[in-house]
Amino acid sequence: MAATEVFQLSFPEPDVAVLTLDDPDKGANVLSTPVLEQLSGHLDALDARDGLAGLVIRSGKPGNFIAGADLREFVKWIDSGSDQIASTCRAGQQLFMRLASANYVTVAAIDGICVGGGAELAMWCDRRVLSNSSKTQYGFPEVKLGLYPGWGGTSRTPRMIGLANAVELVTSGESIDAANAYAMGMANDLVDSQQRETAAIAMIRSEQASKQYLQDRQAWSGPIEISETELGFLGATASSYISQQTKGHYPAPLLALELMLGGAMGDVQAACEMEAENFSQVFGTPVNRSLLNIFFLQDRNKKDTGIDAKNVEPGQIGSVSVIGAGTMGQGIAAANVRRRIAATITDTRPDALAAGVSKILEEVSYNKQIKGADPQRAFEFAPLVNGTTTDSEVAASDLVIEAVVENAEIKKKVFAQLEPLLRDEAILASNTSTIPITRLAADLKRPEQFIGIHFFNPVRKMPLVEIIRGEKTSDQTVATAVAYAKAIGKTPIVVNDGPGFLVNRLLLPYMNEALELVCEGASLKAVDRAAKSFGMPMGPITLFDVVGLDVAMHAGATMHEAFPERVVASRLLLAMNEANRLGQKNGLGFFNYLRNKKRGEPDPAVDAIIEKCRDATQDFTGEQLEMRLVLPMLVEATRILEEGLVRDVRDVDLGLIYGIGFPPFKGGLLHWADTLGAAAIVEQLEPLAGIGPRFEPTEMLQKMAQNGKKFYD
Ligand code: NAD
C-alpha cells in the first residue's frame, strides 16, 4: 500500500515553492520515515528545477508546525546496535543539511508547536519566520526523554544562535516562545500567523537580493567564534549547574553539553559526526527507556476516558461549588477559577470563608513575572469567585466538591443537607483522603452520582487527582469527573474504592518502613539519604515532618485498621506525637525547625525518643536501606493489582510519579521492577520474609517469577 501523501507542493509565484506538511492521519505532524522519505523526494524534484528562488516549508495544521519525531516508530529501533543508531542519525542530518545547501533560499514558516525533530528541520533552513501566536513554542525537549537532539540539534544550533544560548536551550529541554526565539536569533521575523507565508516569500526576495544567506551558510558550517577561555568558563559553569539539577541521575544534558563544547572548534560536519557517533550512549539506555515509558503513560492517560464502555459521553462541568474553605478547599477553588470555571465556596465559619476567598484571589492573581499579585488578573478573576455561607447558592452548580474536616459523620451530614438542593444531573464529590467512598454514599438518594475526587496538597503544584469509584458510582459520573479533572489541567487516575485508595496505600508502607528501620538501628539521615539516592525528591523522615506527624499517625491508624497483619502501628510515631513533635507545623518533628523553618537540624531530644523505641542496633548499607524502603511498596502494589483496584499497571506508575514524585528516571515502580525481573525481586524478598508479612511475595509475584512474566507484558 502506498504511503499517504503528507506534503502538498504549490507555487504561489513561479520561482517560489511552498511545501505544506499536513498528515491527514494524524492530529499533529510528526516526523516518521514516510514523512522524511517524502521530504527527500520533494527536495530531489526541487533541486532539479531551474530558476527556483526559494522554498517555504509550512504546516497545514493551525497551531502545530511539527511536534517532533514519531516516537512510536522511534522505539522500534531501541534495541538496535550502535552502528545502526549512528547511521539513523546521519541519515536525518544529511537530509536536513540539504536545506542549508540548496541552490535556493529555504525558509520555515512556523505557527504553533515546533519542537524536537521539527525544530531541527526548521533550524537547517536558511531562515525562520515565526507566528507571534501564544501557541508558538520552539524547543528541544529531547533531554526530557533521556536523549539529545541528534539530527544536527547540538551542531547547528550553537553555530546559529551562539553557544551559550544553545547550551541553555538544548540542555534544559524547555521550549521558548516566539518573542524569546526572536531575541535569541532563532526567529528572523515575527508575524501574524496568517501572514507567515507572505512574510516568508518576502524574506526569500530580500535574501536573494542581499545574498546574506550565503555568507551565513558559510559562517555556520565552520568553527564557532569563541576563545578557549570563554569555552572553558562556559563549560565549567554549565556542567556544575546541570550536575546540580540532574543529581547524576540524567546523563543526557551533560553529554549534550560535552558535544556542543567538543564540537565548537571544528566544522559542523565533524560536530554532526560526533553527535551521530555518540547517540547510542543515550538511546536505549535504562534512563531513556524509563522516560519514554513516562511519555507513553502520559499519552495513554490523555486519551483514557476513565471507563471501559465506549458510548458514554461525559457531562459538561461549567460551575463548581466547594464546601470547606480550608487548605484544600482554597486550592481546589483556585484550580477551577484559573481555568475560568466559576467557583462558589462555603464554610460554616465566616472567618475561615473570608480568609479562604482572599487566599484564592491571591493565588489566581499571582503573576510569576512580577512575583506578586497582578491587579489586572485579580480584576478578571474576582467575578468567578463567590464566597457564601448559604447552601442555596450551591444548588445551581454542576459539581459540588466537599473538602470539610476528615470526619465521616460531619461529611455525611453535609451530603444529606446538600443532595436534595442539587439539580438532577449534578455530581456530588468528596475530597476525602481516607474514608471509603461507598461508606460516605450509604445514605444518599443518588449514590451513582457520588464520587471521590482526591486532590493532592498543594493543589497548585500537584498534577495528580485520584478519581475514586464507589460501589454504586456510574460510568457516566466517572467519565464526567475524569473529563473535568483534565479540563482543569490535572492528571486523573481512576481507582476503585479501598483504604488509602492508590497513592496513600502505597506511600504508607514506604513511610512506615522508614520508621521501622530507625528502630532497628538506622540513623534518620541515613534513611533519608538512601531514599534520595534511590531518586526520591525528599527522604521519608523529612516527608513525615512536612506532612505532619499527627496527620501521618491518623492515616497510619486507618491503614492499620484495614490491614493489621501488614501495617505496623509505629511506636516511634506514637512516641513522637506524645512528645508533641508534630513536624514543621510546630517547628519540632524528627528534625528541629526552630532556627531554620525549611531546613531541619538534628535534635538530641529526638535521639532520646528513638533510643527508647530502638530494639536493635543493626548496621545497614545504603543499598539495603533502599530495598527495605521500596520493596514493601512494591509488594503492596502487586496486591493492588491482584484486587483489581486500578484498571491498568500504568495507573500505578503514573500515580506514584505524579503523586509522590517516584523517580522519573526509573520509569515508575512497576517499570523499575520489570528491569530487575520478578525472580530477582522474589530472591531479594526471601531473606526479609522473617521481618513480617509485608515482605512476603504475593501469589502474583511468585507466578511472575516462575514464568518470567513482566508487569508491562
Ligand atoms: P482544613 O481543616 O484546612 O479545612 C476544613 C474546612 O472545612 C475548615 O475551614 C472548616 O471550617 C470547614 N468546615 C468544617 N465543617 C464544615 C461544614 N459542615 N460545612 C462547611 N465547612 C465546614 O482541612 P483540609 O486540609 O483542607 O482538608 C479537607 C479535606 O481534604 C479532608 O477530608 C482531608 O482529609 C482532605 N485532604 C487533605 C489533604 C491535605 O494535605 N491537607 C490532602 C488531600 C485531601
Residues whose N, C-alpha, C, O or C-beta is under 5 A from the ligand:
A	BS01	NAD	I323 G324 A325 G326 T327 M328 G329 T346 D347 T348 R349 A352 A403 V404 V405 E406 V414 N431 T432 S433 F455 F456 N457
